[in-house]
Amino acid sequence: MLRNDENITSKFAIAFMNEGELEGKKVLSPSLIRELSTPRTPVPSGYDNGSYGYGLYLYEHRGVDVVGHKGGLEGFTCQFLMVPEHLFAVIVMTNTYGSELHESIEQAMELFLPLDTETPADRPEDTETVASFPISEEEMASYEGSYFNTPNLSLELVGKDGQIFLKLGELETPVKKVGEHRFATYHPLTQQPVEFVLVPGEDGKTAYLCI
């Protein structure tokens, strides 16, 4: 059972996993909960077989179905994960951007959930240890360009000296190809390891970047 009356995030988790009820009152409708947690689109860069609903990521982790969201701004990061089947949630907040404390979250889940014994090893935290695939000059040229979401969220892929780089403003980090359409690098600002996928369209050319 979750107990933290001072935290609005934990209150949302309690209501979400209690058919919308909180402290004896109906605060969320069951239909809203279903809408929020219905898969809408795949998320190829973040999770194997993962999807995005309305504001929530939906994916399987070591045999349990996880619903949650993570994000941050300068000076703040929040990880919010729920496993509704087991009435479990873990909420981690830090006052540093990009500090996600994956090991602490994993340990909390291991204490309270019937997780599969082995952790998937296809998402190494250290991109230096990931096997890479060669990128031809022609392939590199097809990846180059600006990828735009909002004025505050855009980046570039640039090729130089036989290497492709992810560029954010004046900062850049080298990129490895680690699978078909899948790449690994470090975030230019936080130096946290990240993966992204260049999703091809029907014509085989890159349609968008998912990071």
C-alpha positions in Angstrom: 0.0 0.0 0.0 1.2 3.5 -0.8 1.3 6.0 2.0 2.4 9.6 1.4 -0.3 12.1 1.9 2.0 15.0 1.2 2.9 14.0 -2.3 0.5 14.7 -5.2 2.3 12.1 -7.4 1.7 9.3 -4.9 -1.9 10.4 -4.6 -2.4 10.1 -8.3 -0.8 6.6 -8.2 -3.1 5.5 -5.4 -6.2 6.8 -7.3 -5.0 5.3 -10.6 -4.6 1.8 -9.2 -7.7 2.0 -7.0 -10.3 2.4 -9.8 -10.1 6.2 -9.4 -10.8 6.4 -5.7 -8.8 8.4 -3.2 -9.6 8.8 0.5 -13.2 7.6 -0.1 -13.8 9.9 -3.0 -14.0 9.3 -6.7 -11.3 11.6 -8.2 -10.7 9.8 -11.5 -13.2 8.0 -13.7 -12.4 4.4 -14.7 -12.9 5.4 -18.3 -10.2 8.1 -18.0 -7.8 5.6 -16.5 -8.4 3.2 -19.4 -7.9 6.1 -21.9 -4.6 7.1 -20.3 -3.2 3.6 -20.3 -4.3 2.4 -23.7 -1.4 2.1 -26.2 -1.5 4.7 -28.9 1.8 4.5 -30.7 5.0 2.4 -30.5 8.1 3.8 -28.8 10.9 2.2 -30.7 13.8 3.8 -28.9 12.9 3.4 -25.3 11.5 -0.1 -24.7 11.2 -3.4 -26.5 7.5 -3.8 -27.4 6.8 -0.5 -25.6 4.1 2.0 -26.4 2.9 5.5 -25.5 -0.6 6.2 -24.3 -1.9 9.6 -23.3 1.0 10.8 -21.2 2.1 7.4 -20.0 4.6 4.9 -21.3 3.5 1.3 -21.3 6.0 -1.6 -21.4 7.0 -4.9 -19.9 10.0 -5.1 -17.6 11.2 -8.5 -16.3 7.8 -10.1 -16.6 5.6 -7.3 -15.2 3.6 -4.6 -17.0 4.8 -1.1 -16.2 2.9 2.2 -16.6 4.6 5.4 -16.0 6.4 8.5 -17.2 9.8 10.1 -16.7 11.1 13.5 -17.5 12.9 16.6 -16.1 13.9 20.2 -16.5 17.1 21.9 -15.6 17.6 21.2 -11.9 14.9 18.5 -11.6 14.2 14.9 -12.7 11.3 12.6 -11.9 10.8 8.9 -12.4 7.3 7.7 -11.9 6.5 4.0 -12.4 3.4 1.9 -11.6 2.7 -1.8 -11.8 -1.1 -1.8 -11.4 -1.5 -5.5 -11.3 0.5 -5.6 -8.0 -0.6 -2.2 -6.6 3.0 -1.0 -6.7 4.5 2.3 -7.5 7.9 3.9 -7.2 8.5 7.6 -7.4 12.1 9.0 -7.5 12.7 12.8 -7.6 16.1 14.4 -7.7 17.3 18.0 -7.9 19.6 17.3 -10.8 18.6 17.0 -14.5 19.3 13.6 -16.0 19.8 11.8 -12.6 17.5 8.8 -13.0 18.8 6.4 -10.3 18.0 3.3 -12.3 19.7 1.0 -9.8 17.6 2.3 -6.9 14.4 1.8 -8.9 15.5 -1.7 -9.9 16.2 -2.6 -6.3 12.8 -1.2 -5.1 11.1 -3.3 -7.8 13.0 -6.4 -6.8 12.0 -6.0 -3.2 8.2 -5.9 -3.9 7.6 -7.5 -7.3 7.8 -11.1 -8.7 10.3 -10.1 -11.4 11.9 -12.5 -13.8 15.3 -13.5 -12.4 17.4 -12.1 -15.2 17.6 -8.5 -16.2 17.5 -7.9 -20.0 21.1 -7.1 -21.1 20.3 -5.4 -24.4 20.3 -1.9 -22.9 23.8 -1.4 -21.4 24.2 1.7 -19.4 27.7 2.3 -20.7 27.7 2.9 -24.5 31.4 2.3 -24.6 30.7 -1.5 -24.1 28.1 -1.7 -26.8 29.1 -3.5 -30.0 28.9 -1.2 -33.0 28.2 -1.7 -36.7 30.1 0.2 -39.5 28.3 3.1 -41.3 29.0 3.7 -44.9 29.5 7.2 -46.3 26.2 6.8 -48.3 24.3 5.6 -45.2 25.8 8.4 -43.1 24.7 11.0 -45.7 21.1 9.6 -45.5 21.1 10.2 -41.7 22.4 13.7 -41.7 20.0 16.6 -41.1 18.0 18.5 -38.6 15.3 16.8 -36.5 12.7 19.2 -35.1 10.0 18.8 -32.5 9.6 22.2 -31.0 11.7 25.4 -31.0 13.2 24.2 -27.7 13.7 20.6 -28.8 15.6 20.1 -32.0 18.9 18.4 -32.8 21.2 17.6 -35.7 23.0 14.6 -37.0 26.2 15.6 -38.8 28.9 13.5 -40.4 32.6 14.3 -40.4 35.9 12.4 -40.5 34.0 9.1 -41.1 32.0 9.5 -37.9 28.4 10.6 -37.2 27.7 13.0 -34.4 24.6 14.1 -32.5 24.7 17.9 -32.2 22.7 20.0 -29.7 23.4 23.6 -30.1 27.2 24.0 -30.0 27.6 20.7 -28.2 28.1 17.3 -30.0 28.8 13.7 -29.1 29.9 10.8 -31.3 27.2 8.2 -32.3 27.5 4.4 -32.6 25.2 2.3 -34.7 24.2 -0.6 -32.4 21.5 -2.3 -34.5 19.2 -1.9 -37.4 18.1 1.7 -37.3 19.2 1.9 -33.7 22.0 4.2 -32.4 23.7 4.9 -29.0 25.4 8.0 -27.8 25.6 10.3 -24.8 23.3 13.3 -24.2 25.5 16.4 -25.1 24.4 18.3 -21.9 24.0 15.6 -19.2 26.4 13.0 -20.6 23.8 10.4 -19.7 23.8 7.4 -22.1 20.9 7.5 -24.6 19.6 5.5 -27.5 17.6 6.6 -30.5 16.0 5.1 -33.5 15.8 6.5 -37.0 12.4 5.2 -38.1 12.1 4.6 -41.9 9.1 5.5 -43.9 7.4 3.5 -46.6 10.1 4.7 -49.1 12.9 3.4 -46.9 14.2 6.9 -46.1 14.3 8.2 -42.6 10.8 9.5 -41.6 11.6 10.7 -38.1 14.0 10.2 -35.1 12.7 8.7 -31.8 14.8 9.4 -28.8 
